[in-house]
Amino acid sequence: MSDTQKFRWVFSFLMSLLMSGVMSGWVTWIVAGLNDHFFASWGRAFITAWPAAFTIVMLCAPSVQRLSQRIVMSRHLPANQPGA
């Protein structure tokens, strides 16, 4: 496996872990509040959300990175260039 492929897997793992953890905790807190079952509910929500988040990051991250690069780089084109 190339370093680029390893990077993509590790990035997808860490980003999906972070996003599913934060978002499932946030939504659990909004819906259920901080009650006696909060951490159990959060854990179930996280376990459900993480595989979807990982799949989405693996599939969408390259396209989102390219789109982000185009948006940022288009701001640096002279006014008479196409795409400016």
C-alpha positions in Angstrom: 0.0 0.0 0.0 1.4 3.4 -1.0 1.9 6.2 1.5 -1.0 8.1 -0.3 -3.3 5.2 0.3 -2.2 4.8 3.9 -2.8 8.5 4.4 -6.3 8.3 3.0 -7.3 5.4 5.3 -5.8 7.0 8.4 -7.3 10.4 7.6 -10.7 8.8 6.9 -10.6 6.8 10.1 -9.6 9.8 12.3 -11.9 12.4 10.6 -14.9 10.0 10.8 -14.1 9.1 14.4 -14.0 12.8 15.3 -17.1 13.8 13.4 -19.3 10.9 14.4 -18.2 11.3 18.1 -18.9 15.0 18.2 -22.1 14.9 16.2 -23.6 11.9 17.9 -22.8 13.5 21.3 -24.3 16.8 20.3 -27.5 15.3 18.9 -27.9 13.0 21.8 -27.5 15.9 24.2 -30.1 18.0 22.2 -32.6 15.1 22.0 -32.2 13.5 25.4 -30.4 16.0 27.6 -27.8 15.1 30.2 -29.6 12.3 32.0 -28.6 9.0 33.6 -28.6 7.3 30.2 -26.7 9.9 28.3 -23.4 8.0 27.8 -25.2 4.8 26.9 -27.3 6.6 24.4 -24.3 8.5 23.0 -22.4 5.2 22.7 -25.2 3.6 20.7 -25.6 6.6 18.5 -21.8 6.7 17.9 -21.6 3.0 17.0 -24.4 3.5 14.5 -23.0 6.7 13.0 -19.3 5.8 12.7 -19.5 3.3 9.8 -21.6 5.7 7.8 -19.3 8.6 8.6 -16.2 6.5 7.6 -17.8 5.4 4.3 -18.8 9.0 3.5 -15.3 10.4 4.2 -13.6 7.6 2.2 -15.9 8.3 -0.8 -16.3 12.1 -0.6 -13.1 13.5 0.8 -11.1 13.5 -2.5 -13.9 15.4 -4.3 -14.4 17.8 -1.4 -10.6 18.5 -1.3 -10.6 19.1 -5.1 -13.6 21.4 -4.8 -12.0 23.3 -1.9 -8.8 23.7 -3.9 -10.7 25.1 -6.9 -12.6 27.6 -4.7 -9.4 28.8 -3.0 -7.3 28.9 -6.2 -10.0 30.7 -8.2 -9.5 33.7 -6.0 -5.9 34.0 -7.1 -6.6 34.1 -10.9 -6.4 37.4 -12.7 -9.7 39.0 -13.7 -9.2 38.2 -17.4 -8.6 34.5 -16.8 -11.5 32.0 -17.4 -12.9 30.8 -14.1 -12.3 34.1 -12.3 
